[in-house]
Amino acid sequence: MMWVLRKKKEEKRELLKYKARAVVCGNQQKRKALASGTEHTLETFAPAARSATFKLLCTVGCAANLRVRLFDVDSTYLQGEFKGDDGEVYVRPPPDERVFDDRGMPIVWKRFKPLYGEADAGRIWYLTAKKQLVTMQAFTQSEFDPCYFYKKYPDGHRVDLVLYVDDCWTADTGGAQADNDLRMFRERFKLTLQDKPKQLLRMNIGMGEDGGVKISASAYVEAKAETYFPM
């Protein structure tokens, strides 16, 4: 493991806060033989919502005057849940946390939650969220985009939900049933609501008073310029 320090900035590239996170070196992660004798296959693919899905939902939300909101999932990967066949993973502590046993051998840690940097952490989080939405709350998963979920209610109301790693974009027609489903999802996972979204998919989002949504990639372009053309 190692410590990763970074600066989180707002849509105008202004410093918002400093972040520190303990991550594992997923590039060194090895597959493990299970007790049954079969080799544990390390699946790392984790789908992310398509930008076309997000833009389409914005368009429909504006045209139909839907309630559009953005939720931030706090400590996303740590909220994933292992399945029985995920195997056991041990990690070396960060250099300043390493200890040794009586024989002088380094002690390793057994992880009980997916960690940032772990090769399959993103996939585990996605499967956990999908299980909650489809199995527990009866949402329907789109065949076009595996990160797009929707639910229709008998009274004509509906709620649409798009997952993109640690962001959750929703659009709904209101109603008690939609509020209850969103509340259940927020209670199941630690989410922070943004009534007026500002950023998603590295794009700036502006919510107009007339119900319109303005999308700009200026922050992404400026970040790339700072990386390749530092002042």
Salt bridges, closest charged atoms under 4 A:
GLU39 OE1 - ARG31 NH1 3.56
GLU43 OE1 - ARG123 NH2 2.85
GLU81 OE2 - ARG188 NH2 2.56
GLU88 OE2 - LYS110 NZ 3.56
ASP101 OD2 - ARG103 NH2 3.71
GLU118 OE2 - ARG111 NH2 2.73
ASP160 OD2 - ARG158 NH2 2.69
ASP172 OD1 - ARG67 NH2 2.63
ASP172 OD2 - ARG69 NH2 3.62
ASP179 OD1 - ARG67 NH2 2.53
ASP181 OD2 - LYS151 NZ 3.05
GLU187 OE2 - ARG183 NH1 2.97
GLU226 OE1 - LYS9 NZ 3.74
GLU226 OE1 - ARG13 NH2 3.26
